[in-house]
Amino acid sequence: MQLKSLTVLMTLVVASMIVSPSFAAIAPSTQNSQNNLNIAKSGDIVTLSGQGIDPDDDTLTISWKQVGGEDVELTPSNTVAEPSFKAPDVQNGKAKILSFELTVTDPYGEVGKSVVKVTVLPRNQSPTADAGADQTVTKGDQVTLNGSGTDPEGDSLTYRWSQVDGPTVSIDDPTSQSPSFDTSDVIRSSAIFKFQLAVFDGFGGSATDTVLVKMNAAKATLITANAGPDQTVDEKSTVQLDGTCDDKLNRSLTMTWTQTLGPAVELSSTADSSVTFTAPEVPNGPLVPSAFRFTCQADGGGTATDVVLIKIKPVNESPSALAGNDKITMSNRIVYLNGDGTDPDGDKLQYSWKQVSGADVKIASPTSPEGRFKAP
């Protein structure tokens, strides 16, 4: 009997990303195997894709076997050309190497083998940041910012505070969870400050949050200004600002509105006590703050100011889904689903494939826009 060689070809699919094969033909008489290092992350659905080529065109049987690393379950079985498994959890700073051997056998017992290695890296989960509740203080107060952070993996966290708006103040320790600053030296009698807290987990994960501090005037003067109550409004809605001035000497007063924070808007007037504007579109997520300073100036001298805070709430619009063109395929072939989606708000989208009719199949990577399944 003349010996023959079986060729073993392999690829690795991680989620919807295909890694090019690097396997050559392997003669069963040598029983050699080549190792290829492929990268996946914890939680990835990894598909091993193998096939055999027989010079006599004999029907081949395929068998996968895990030969190294933490045990994983190959689905739907280890006797299909493209079994999948879920990459195991890995601690930050660590890695796990899994090895799989593919064996192809012809009806006469001739065998070809090859091994693929998969290196699983940790999928770091980002921490969360909480800059604390918004505060209202009086000029001259010592203000403490109350920040915190959590990490789902228990990583050690570091903090960094920065001021992003308002009259400049000095934060005593920007790397503390709860630093302080003094409002005594702020030139304005009233103002709104915006601070950002950034939280880092040491493995590339980070999160940010912001907090507003509204500073009111320290005491009443001959002239008082009131910019009205703070408001929370929907994007694209009409917002009305109502300011009032009072002068104990009953002098003629000039009123002025000035925007000091947030996306720029066009006021209906800057010199009336009551003005309106249209709230701008804002991205989905947290409320977007805007602030307006109301100034009262008396004829002959004397000025008072007050600030009103307007928080703009995003109004979510639904995304659209496109499942791709209908397909015609052969039995036992791998079918790739090419989906897509768009969102009028520009939000990051999540995907989910679900079978609604036909013979049951198992969809690989059902949360990817490019799912796939084996035709029955």
Secondary structure by P-SEA (a helix, b strand, c coil): cbbbbbbbbbbbbccccccccccccccccccbbbbbbbbbccccbbbbbbccccccccbbbbbbbbcccccccccccccccbbbbccccccccbbbbbbbbbbbbcccccccbbbbbbbbbbbbbbbbbbcccbbbbccccbbbbbbbcccccccbbbbbbbbcccccccccccccccccccccccccccbbbbbbbbbbcccccbbbbbbbbbbcccccccbbbbccccccccccbbbbbbbbbbbccccbbbbbbbbccccbbbbccccccbbbbbbcccccccbbbbbbbbbbbcccccccbbbbbbbbbbbbbbbbbbcccbbbbcccbbbbbbbbcccccccbbbbbbbbccccbbbbccccccccccccc
